[in-house]
Amino acid sequence: MGLLERLGGRQNAELRSQAEILSAAKGEAQTSRVQSAFDENLPSRKVETFTGYRPTDTSESTYQQLKLKIHRQIVSEMSADEQELLAGSGRSREEIQEIVAGYCHRAFDEQASIFSRGERLQIIADICDEILGLGPIEPLLKDSTITEVMINGASRVYVEQAGKLYRTDVRFHDETHLMNIIEKILAPLGRRIDESAPMVDARLADGSRVNIIIPPLALDGSMVTIRKFSKSALKVQDLINFGTLDERMAIFLEASVKARLNILVSGGTGSGKTTTLNTLSSFIPDDDRIVTIEDAAELKLQQDHVVRLESRPPNIEGEGAIAIRDLVRNALRMRPDRIIVGEVRSGEALDMLQAMNTGHDGSLTTAHANTPRDALSRLETMVLMAGMELPVRAIRTQISAAIDLILQQSRIRDGSRKITHISEVQGMEGDTIVMQDLFVYVQDYIDERGKSVGHFEATGLQPSFMDKFKINGVDLPLEIFEADGGRG
């Protein structure tokens, strides 16, 4: 008789009662162990709000030891096939809680004087997370308000929430426990990590991006960074509501995409470049054939005719890698109307510029840079990385002919994201690429809660490519460029 069948006879009324109580307790607090620090009436701060049962400081060690003991007992008594069957059997979490509770009875009886009923229920929940999910970080991954989870060794776990970083009370038993969770992350992906290959960058089944680096490269224990995948694509009105841009800028950007302008989104890590790129792509007409190229697929285009390509890392033998540049070259043979590259980092910038200059107008990409001018310098450097010995002036001429607009995206000190510049690339004067700002974000002051207060404003200048809007049948109200229209 299999283990699951044996356990079935132990799912008595008492176990079901425990599962029901636990389910109710968990239901009261689906938020997480942290909440947004941006309360309307209070200064920015860290707030621990996980209201599930947690052990007291004095019993933390015993709590962890008992949880580990029970989990190991389950693993030792249950074969790998049975564990897989349990996790993938379609059983509800409540049913699995009943099964886990059966294992917990004997251990609870031995520790009856130490743990409260609430702590016992929490142990059951934690073990369920170990079996069904990624252990201690499972509640963080389920919390929709958390956008990123950062594990700095076994005892320090941070999250990004509302654009700011907070340390949580989540921890792993030890480095071995953390490595077990790492293996659980990588196993479905067919990836391996060890001392000979101590770094992995991958995409999870739900689209989230994960980066892992372990000792000896990571000096203080294994490091895991998970950038969660948004369940639904944000629309431009969402970005307006967030204060990322204003309505005039949105009108201009929608018109620019429809008029087939080539746009580069520039910004630092975590500034929201991919979100903005995804929003821009929503303006592309449905009858265009779009080819997207990414390291890890994050874009969520809603158009019907979309071809998604993803690069591939080398295998264990160091062979079989397919780089972004290879995919850009291949995309040119796929009859694309537009090419969207998630991010240019190296020699693929040259191929992207050539695509923009050879009939693939309306293409989009992103790059890491701190200002629009820096973005141009970065493109120069990346073109040189392609290995072709081109004169600097020839590179700049190629860039100025290919790129129409640069959107500079920044993460402000208060955690908010802003499009701080929409700049036009006008062309060459001598050996210099000429640019002009069309819209900018001006910070007025920081309020008592540490929040940036500012406004978007037009510079009063009209772009030199106004004829492209007419050629493509796009109406654009000229009043959006009036210099005094954005304050307030």
C-alpha positions as CSV (number, residue, x, y, z in Angstrom):
1,M,0.0,0.0,0.0
2,G,1.4,3.4,-1.0
3,L,2.1,6.1,1.6
4,L,-0.7,8.3,0.3
5,E,-3.2,5.5,0.7
6,R,-1.9,4.8,4.2
7,L,-2.3,8.4,5.1
8,G,-5.8,8.5,3.8
9,G,-7.1,6.5,6.7
10,R,-5.6,9.0,9.2
11,Q,-7.5,12.0,7.8
12,N,-10.0,11.9,10.6
13,A,-12.3,14.7,11.8
14,E,-9.7,16.1,14.1
15,L,-7.2,16.6,11.2
16,R,-9.9,18.2,9.1
17,S,-10.7,20.5,11.9
18,Q,-7.1,21.6,12.2
19,A,-6.9,22.1,8.5
20,E,-10.0,24.3,8.5
21,I,-8.7,26.4,11.4
22,L,-5.4,26.8,9.7
23,S,-7.0,27.7,6.4
24,A,-9.1,30.4,8.2
25,A,-6.1,31.7,10.0
26,K,-4.1,32.0,6.8
27,G,-7.1,33.6,5.0
28,E,-7.1,36.4,7.5
29,A,-3.6,37.4,6.5
30,Q,-2.9,36.8,2.8
31,T,-0.8,40.0,2.7
32,S,2.7,38.9,3.7
33,R,5.4,39.5,6.2
34,V,5.9,43.1,5.1
35,Q,3.5,45.7,3.7
36,S,3.8,48.9,1.8
37,A,5.7,51.6,3.6
38,F,3.8,54.4,2.0
39,D,1.0,55.0,4.4
40,E,-0.7,58.3,3.6
41,N,-0.4,59.6,7.2
42,L,3.0,58.2,8.3
43,P,6.6,58.6,7.3
44,S,8.3,55.9,5.3
45,R,9.1,52.9,7.5
46,K,9.3,49.1,7.6
47,V,6.2,47.4,8.9
48,E,6.0,43.7,9.7
49,T,2.4,42.6,9.0
50,F,2.5,38.8,8.6
51,T,-0.3,37.8,11.0
52,G,0.2,34.1,10.7
53,Y,1.4,32.4,13.9
54,R,5.2,32.8,14.5
55,P,7.3,31.5,17.3
56,T,8.6,33.7,20.1
57,D,12.3,34.6,20.1
58,T,12.9,32.2,22.9
59,S,11.4,29.3,21.1
60,E,12.7,30.1,17.6
61,S,15.5,27.5,17.6
62,T,13.2,24.8,18.9
63,Y,10.5,25.8,16.4
64,Q,12.9,25.5,13.5
65,Q,14.3,22.2,14.8
66,L,10.9,20.6,15.1
67,K,9.8,21.8,11.7
68,L,13.0,20.5,10.1
69,K,12.6,17.1,11.9
70,I,9.0,16.7,10.7
71,H,9.9,17.7,7.1
72,R,12.8,15.2,7.1
73,Q,10.5,12.5,8.4
74,I,8.1,13.1,5.6
75,V,10.9,13.1,3.0
76,S,12.4,9.9,4.4
77,E,9.1,8.0,4.5
78,M,7.8,9.3,1.2
79,S,9.5,8.2,-2.1
80,A,10.4,10.7,-4.7
81,D,7.5,9.5,-6.9
82,E,5.1,9.8,-4.0
83,Q,6.3,13.3,-3.3
84,E,5.8,14.3,-6.9
85,L,2.4,12.7,-6.9
86,L,1.5,14.6,-3.7
87,A,2.6,17.9,-5.2
88,G,1.1,17.3,-8.6
89,S,-2.0,15.3,-7.7
90,G,-4.4,18.1,-8.1
91,R,-5.2,17.9,-4.4
92,S,-6.2,21.2,-2.7
93,R,-3.9,22.8,-0.2
94,E,-6.4,21.9,2.5
95,E,-6.2,18.2,1.7
96,I,-2.4,18.3,1.7
97,Q,-2.5,20.1,5.1
98,E,-4.5,17.2,6.4
99,I,-1.8,14.8,5.3
100,V,1.0,16.9,6.8
101,A,-1.0,17.3,10.0
102,G,-1.0,13.5,10.3
103,Y,2.8,13.5,10.5
104,C,2.8,16.4,13.0
105,H,0.7,14.7,15.7
106,R,3.4,12.6,17.3
107,A,6.0,15.4,17.2
108,F,3.5,17.8,18.7
109,D,2.7,15.4,21.5
110,E,6.4,15.2,22.4
111,Q,6.6,19.1,22.5
112,A,3.1,19.7,24.0
113,S,4.3,22.1,26.7
114,I,6.4,24.3,24.3
115,F,4.2,25.2,21.3
116,S,0.9,26.9,21.3
117,R,-1.9,25.8,19.0
118,G,-1.3,28.7,16.7
119,E,2.4,27.8,16.4
120,R,1.5,24.2,15.6
121,L,-0.8,25.4,12.8
122,Q,2.0,27.6,11.5
123,I,4.4,24.6,11.4
124,I,1.9,22.7,9.3
125,A,1.6,25.7,6.9
126,D,5.4,26.1,6.7
127,I,5.9,22.4,5.8
128,C,3.2,22.6,3.2
129,D,5.2,25.5,1.7
130,E,8.3,23.3,1.7
131,I,6.4,20.5,-0.1
132,L,4.3,22.5,-2.6
133,G,6.4,25.6,-3.1
134,L,9.7,27.3,-2.3
135,G,9.7,27.0,1.4
136,P,10.2,30.2,3.5
137,I,9.9,32.5,0.5
138,E,6.6,31.0,-0.8
139,P,4.4,33.6,1.0
140,L,6.6,36.4,-0.5
141,L,6.2,35.1,-4.0
142,K,2.4,34.9,-3.5
143,D,2.2,38.5,-2.3
144,S,1.1,40.6,-5.3
145,T,2.5,43.8,-3.7
146,I,6.1,42.5,-3.7
147,T,7.9,42.9,-7.0
148,E,11.3,41.4,-6.1
149,V,12.7,38.9,-3.6
150,M,16.4,39.0,-2.7
151,I,18.1,36.3,-0.6
152,N,21.4,37.2,0.8
153,G,22.5,33.9,2.4
154,A,20.4,31.8,4.7
155,S,19.5,34.4,7.3
156,R,18.8,37.6,5.3
157,V,15.8,38.0,2.9
158,Y,14.8,41.3,1.4
159,V,11.9,42.4,-0.7
160,E,11.1,45.3,-3.0
161,Q,7.7,46.7,-2.3
162,A,6.3,50.0,-3.5
163,G,9.7,50.7,-5.1
164,K,11.7,50.4,-1.8
165,L,13.7,47.7,-0.1
166,Y,12.8,46.1,3.2
167,R,14.3,43.3,5.2
168,T,11.9,40.6,6.2
169,D,11.8,38.1,9.1
170,V,12.1,35.2,6.7
171,R,15.1,32.9,7.0
172,F,16.3,29.5,6.0
173,H,17.5,26.8,8.5
174,D,21.0,27.0,7.1
175,E,22.9,27.1,3.8
176,T,22.0,23.5,3.1
177,H,18.3,24.4,3.3
178,L,18.8,27.3,1.0
179,M,20.7,25.1,-1.5
180,N,17.8,22.6,-1.4
181,I,15.4,25.4,-2.4
182,I,17.8,26.6,-5.1
183,E,17.9,23.0,-6.6
184,K,14.1,23.0,-6.4
185,I,14.0,26.2,-8.4
186,L,16.4,24.9,-11.1
187,A,15.2,21.3,-11.4
188,P,12.1,22.1,-13.6
189,L,14.3,24.3,-15.8
190,G,16.8,21.7,-16.6
191,R,19.6,23.9,-15.2
192,R,22.5,23.0,-12.9
193,I,24.5,25.0,-10.4
194,D,27.7,23.9,-8.6
195,E,31.2,25.1,-8.0
196,S,32.1,24.5,-11.6
197,A,29.2,26.6,-12.8
198,P,28.3,28.9,-9.9
199,M,26.0,31.3,-11.7
200,V,22.6,30.9,-13.3
201,D,20.3,33.3,-14.9
202,A,16.9,31.8,-15.9
203,R,13.2,32.3,-16.3
204,L,10.7,30.5,-14.1
205,A,7.6,28.8,-15.3
206,D,5.5,31.8,-14.4
207,G,7.8,34.2,-16.2
208,S,9.6,35.5,-13.2
209,R,13.4,36.0,-13.7
210,V,15.8,34.4,-11.3
211,N,19.5,35.0,-10.8
212,I,21.5,32.7,-8.6
213,I,25.2,32.9,-7.6
214,I,26.8,30.6,-5.0
215,P,30.1,30.2,-3.2
216,P,33.0,30.5,-4.0
217,L,31.9,33.5,-6.0
218,A,29.4,34.7,-3.4
219,L,31.4,35.2,-0.3
220,D,28.6,35.3,2.3
221,G,26.5,32.4,1.2
222,S,24.3,31.7,-1.8
223,M,22.6,34.7,-3.3
224,V,19.2,34.5,-5.1
225,T,17.4,37.4,-6.8
226,I,13.8,36.8,-8.1
227,R,12.1,39.5,-10.1
228,K,8.5,38.6,-10.1
229,F,6.5,38.4,-13.3
230,S,3.4,40.6,-13.4
231,K,0.2,38.6,-14.0
232,S,-1.2,41.3,-16.3
233,A,0.4,43.9,-18.5
234,L,0.1,47.5,-17.3
235,K,-1.7,49.9,-19.5
236,V,-0.7,53.5,-20.2
237,Q,-3.4,54.7,-17.9
238,D,-1.8,52.7,-15.1
239,L,1.5,54.5,-15.7
240,I,-0.3,57.9,-15.6
241,N,-2.0,56.9,-12.3
242,F,1.4,55.9,-10.9
243,G,2.9,59.3,-11.9
244,T,5.4,57.7,-14.4
245,L,4.3,60.2,-17.1
246,D,1.4,62.6,-17.7
247,E,-1.4,62.5,-20.3
248,R,0.4,64.8,-22.8
249,M,3.5,62.6,-22.8
250,A,1.2,59.5,-23.3
251,I,-0.5,61.1,-26.3
252,F,2.8,61.9,-27.8
253,L,4.3,58.4,-27.2
254,E,1.2,56.7,-28.6
255,A,1.4,58.9,-31.8
256,S,5.2,58.2,-32.0
257,V,4.7,54.4,-32.0
258,K,1.9,54.6,-34.5
259,A,4.0,56.9,-36.7
260,R,6.7,54.2,-36.7
261,L,9.4,56.1,-34.9
262,N,12.4,54.1,-33.5
263,I,12.5,54.5,-29.8
264,L,15.2,53.7,-27.2
265,V,14.2,53.4,-23.5
266,S,17.1,54.2,-21.3
267,G,17.5,53.8,-17.6
268,G,19.2,52.1,-14.7
269,T,18.4,48.7,-13.2
270,G,14.9,48.5,-11.7
271,S,13.9,51.8,-13.2
272,G,10.9,50.3,-15.1
273,K,12.4,50.1,-18.6
274,T,10.7,46.8,-19.5
275,T,7.3,47.9,-18.1
276,T,7.5,51.1,-20.3
277,L,8.7,49.1,-23.3
278,N,5.7,46.8,-22.9
279,T,3.3,49.7,-22.6
280,L,4.8,51.3,-25.8
281,S,4.4,48.0,-27.6
282,S,0.6,48.1,-26.8
283,F,0.3,51.0,-29.3
284,I,1.5,48.9,-32.2
285,P,-1.3,48.2,-34.7
286,D,-2.7,44.6,-34.7
287,D,-1.8,44.0,-38.4
288,D,2.0,44.5,-37.9
289,R,4.2,41.4,-37.7
290,I,6.2,41.9,-34.5
291,V,9.4,39.9,-33.6
292,T,10.4,40.2,-29.9
293,I,13.9,39.1,-28.8
294,E,14.8,38.8,-25.1
295,D,17.2,37.1,-22.7
296,A,14.3,36.1,-20.5
297,A,10.8,36.6,-22.0
298,E,9.1,39.3,-20.0
299,L,7.1,41.2,-22.7
300,K,3.4,40.5,-22.8
301,L,2.2,41.8,-26.2
302,Q,-1.5,41.5,-26.9
303,Q,-1.3,41.7,-30.7
304,D,-2.2,38.6,-32.7
305,H,0.9,38.4,-35.0
306,V,3.8,38.2,-32.5
307,V,6.9,36.0,-32.8
308,R,8.7,35.6,-29.5
309,L,12.4,34.6,-29.5
310,E,14.5,33.9,-26.4
311,S,18.3,33.6,-26.2
312,R,19.8,30.4,-24.9
313,P,22.8,30.0,-22.5
314,P,25.5,27.4,-23.1
315,N,25.0,23.9,-21.9
316,I,27.1,22.1,-19.3
317,E,29.9,21.6,-21.9
318,G,29.9,25.3,-22.7
319,E,28.3,24.8,-26.1
320,G,25.0,25.5,-27.8
321,A,24.7,29.2,-26.7
322,I,22.4,31.4,-28.9
323,A,23.0,35.1,-28.2
324,I,20.7,38.1,-28.7
325,R,22.8,39.1,-31.7
326,D,22.2,35.7,-33.4
327,L,18.5,36.2,-32.9
328,V,18.5,39.8,-34.2
329,R,20.2,38.6,-37.4
330,N,17.8,35.8,-37.8
331,A,14.8,38.1,-37.2
332,L,15.8,40.1,-40.3
333,R,15.0,37.0,-42.3
334,M,11.5,36.5,-40.8
335,R,9.8,39.4,-42.6
336,P,9.2,41.5,-39.5
337,D,7.4,44.8,-39.6
338,R,8.9,45.8,-36.2
339,I,11.6,44.3,-34.1
340,I,11.6,44.7,-30.3
341,V,14.8,43.8,-28.4
342,G,14.3,43.6,-24.7
343,E,17.7,45.0,-24.0
344,V,20.9,45.7,-26.0
345,R,24.1,45.1,-24.0
346,S,26.8,44.4,-26.6
347,G,27.4,43.9,-30.3
348,E,23.7,43.3,-31.0
349,A,23.4,47.1,-30.9
350,L,25.0,47.3,-34.3
351,D,22.6,44.8,-35.8
352,M,19.6,46.6,-34.2
353,L,20.7,49.9,-35.6
354,Q,21.1,48.4,-39.0
355,A,17.6,46.9,-38.8
356,M,16.2,50.3,-37.9
357,N,18.0,51.9,-40.9
358,T,16.9,49.2,-43.4
359,G,13.2,49.4,-43.4
360,H,12.2,48.2,-40.0
361,D,10.9,51.5,-38.7
362,G,9.0,51.5,-35.5
363,S,11.4,49.2,-33.7
364,L,11.9,49.5,-29.9
365,T,14.6,48.5,-27.5
366,T,16.1,49.4,-24.1
367,A,19.6,50.1,-22.7
368,H,21.3,50.8,-19.4
369,A,22.3,54.5,-19.1
370,N,21.8,57.4,-16.7
371,T,20.9,60.2,-19.2
372,P,19.9,60.4,-22.8
373,R,23.4,61.6,-23.7
374,D,24.9,58.7,-21.8
375,A,22.6,56.4,-23.8
376,L,24.2,57.5,-27.1
377,S,27.7,57.0,-25.6
378,R,26.7,53.5,-24.5
379,L,25.4,52.7,-28.0
380,E,28.7,53.8,-29.4
381,T,30.6,51.5,-27.0
382,M,28.3,48.6,-27.8
383,V,28.7,49.0,-31.5
384,L,32.5,48.9,-31.1
385,M,32.0,45.6,-29.1
386,A,30.6,44.0,-32.3
387,G,34.2,43.7,-33.5
388,M,34.0,45.9,-36.6
389,E,36.6,48.7,-36.9
390,L,34.3,51.6,-37.7
391,P,35.2,55.3,-37.4
392,V,33.5,57.0,-34.5
393,R,31.8,59.4,-36.9
394,A,30.4,56.6,-38.9
395,I,29.0,55.0,-35.8
396,R,27.4,58.3,-34.6
397,T,25.9,58.8,-38.1
398,Q,24.4,55.4,-37.9
399,I,23.0,56.1,-34.4
400,S,21.6,59.5,-35.3
401,A,19.9,58.1,-38.4
402,A,18.4,55.1,-36.6
403,I,17.1,56.5,-33.3
404,D,14.3,59.0,-33.3
405,L,13.5,59.2,-29.6
406,I,15.1,58.4,-26.3
407,L,13.0,57.9,-23.2
408,Q,15.0,58.3,-20.0
409,Q,13.5,56.4,-17.1
410,S,14.6,56.8,-13.5
411,R,13.8,55.4,-10.1
412,I,13.4,58.3,-7.8
413,R,14.6,58.3,-4.2
414,D,11.1,57.6,-2.9
415,G,10.9,54.4,-5.0
416,S,8.6,55.8,-7.7
417,R,9.5,55.5,-11.4
418,K,9.5,58.5,-13.7
419,I,10.1,59.2,-17.3
420,T,12.4,62.1,-16.7
421,H,13.2,63.0,-20.3
422,I,11.7,62.4,-23.7
423,S,14.5,63.6,-26.0
424,E,14.6,63.8,-29.8
425,V,17.7,62.7,-31.7
426,Q,17.9,65.4,-34.4
427,G,21.0,64.4,-36.4
428,M,24.7,65.4,-36.7
429,E,26.5,68.7,-36.4
430,G,30.1,68.1,-37.2
431,D,31.1,65.0,-35.1
432,T,28.4,65.6,-32.5
433,I,24.9,64.1,-32.3
434,V,22.4,66.8,-31.7
435,M,19.5,66.3,-29.3
436,Q,16.7,68.3,-27.8
437,D,14.4,67.6,-24.9
438,L,10.7,67.6,-25.7
439,F,9.3,66.7,-22.2
440,V,11.0,66.6,-18.8
441,Y,10.2,65.8,-15.2
442,V,11.0,68.6,-12.7
443,Q,11.3,67.7,-9.0
444,D,10.0,70.6,-6.9
445,Y,10.7,69.3,-3.4
446,I,10.7,66.2,-1.1
447,D,7.7,66.2,1.3
448,E,7.8,65.3,5.0
449,R,7.1,61.6,4.1
450,G,10.1,61.5,1.8
451,K,8.0,61.5,-1.3
452,S,9.1,63.3,-4.5
453,V,6.8,66.1,-5.4
454,G,7.2,67.5,-8.9
455,H,5.7,68.0,-12.3
456,F,6.1,67.1,-16.0
457,E,6.5,69.9,-18.4
458,A,6.9,70.4,-22.1
459,T,10.0,72.4,-23.2
460,G,8.0,74.3,-25.8
461,L,9.9,72.7,-28.7
462,Q,8.3,70.7,-31.5
463,P,10.2,67.7,-32.9
464,S,11.7,67.9,-36.3
465,F,10.0,64.7,-37.5
466,M,6.5,66.2,-37.4
467,D,6.1,65.2,-41.1
468,K,6.3,61.5,-40.1
469,F,3.0,61.8,-38.2
470,K,1.3,63.2,-41.3
471,I,2.9,60.6,-43.6
472,N,1.5,57.8,-41.4
473,G,-1.9,59.4,-40.9
474,V,-1.4,60.1,-37.2
475,D,-3.1,63.2,-35.8
476,L,-1.1,64.9,-33.1
477,P,-2.5,68.0,-31.3
478,L,0.2,70.7,-31.3
479,E,-0.9,72.1,-27.9
480,I,0.7,69.2,-26.1
481,F,4.1,70.9,-26.8
482,E,3.2,74.2,-25.1
483,A,5.7,75.0,-22.4
484,D,3.3,76.0,-19.7
485,G,0.8,73.1,-20.1
486,G,2.2,70.6,-17.6
487,R,2.6,72.5,-14.3
488,G,0.1,72.0,-11.6
